[in-house]
Amino acid sequence: MIDLHSHTTASDGQYPPEEQVARAAQAGVKVLAITDHDTVDGLQAAQPVAQARGMRLIPGIEISISVNRREVHILGHFVDPQAPQLRDFSAQLKIERESRMREMVHKLQRLGFPITMDMVNEVAHGALLTRPHLARVMVEFGYCKSLPVAFSRFLGDGKPAHV
């Protein structure tokens, strides 16, 4: 089995890189691409686990772009995680994601939600900030019943807190 689109806690995935690889191996995956949003930070931790389990790890990344005001995700496979250009690009995307998150938090505050950047950072555990982190804050503090509700009412394209 092959999985060419997998996320870890380096972006908005549920499991740390090592656990993501272990879970994939348990599920029978032989070739796994880790394609976190805008970062390759999870690859170094994933590689030794993949090697120990006899899996092939494909280094990847998922880049979000806007086309006609619509978000599109592009997967990159077989990237060089040590390439200076990729590292610089990823660092710039991190800055842009933090700025975007601040705007979304501000919009939610104007809507009456007492959400702060500290709350989002705590949920993210140092990972690249993504909308699912903000949605988790909204669910954790009882502002929404589920992640899909947070997206469909507030964070999705065209919704009041979307940036």
C-alpha angles and dihedrals in degrees: 000000000000129000114189098174116054131148130204133190087275082087125357102323124123099233136048114255094260093051093043090057093045092050092048090051091050088052090054099257111155098176119039130180116199105207107172119180111274095334143082093194095115096056099080093056092044098051100072092047091050091048093049090051094047093247128141111235116204112203110228148154137205116222122195118214135171120242117180089343091305124115114242126184120215121195120215117197129191093022121164104243090197095053108123092218091055092046091050092046091049091049090053091049090052090056091048092048091051090051091048091049091051089054092049092048089049091051091050090049090053087052089056102262113136092218121145136191088246089061092051093046091051092054091045094053092212095312125133106286115252136170092256088063090056091045089053089054090052091051096040092055094043099250091122132022096226145357092260090054091050089053098041094048105031120359107039125097111298094009123129098264099035118121 
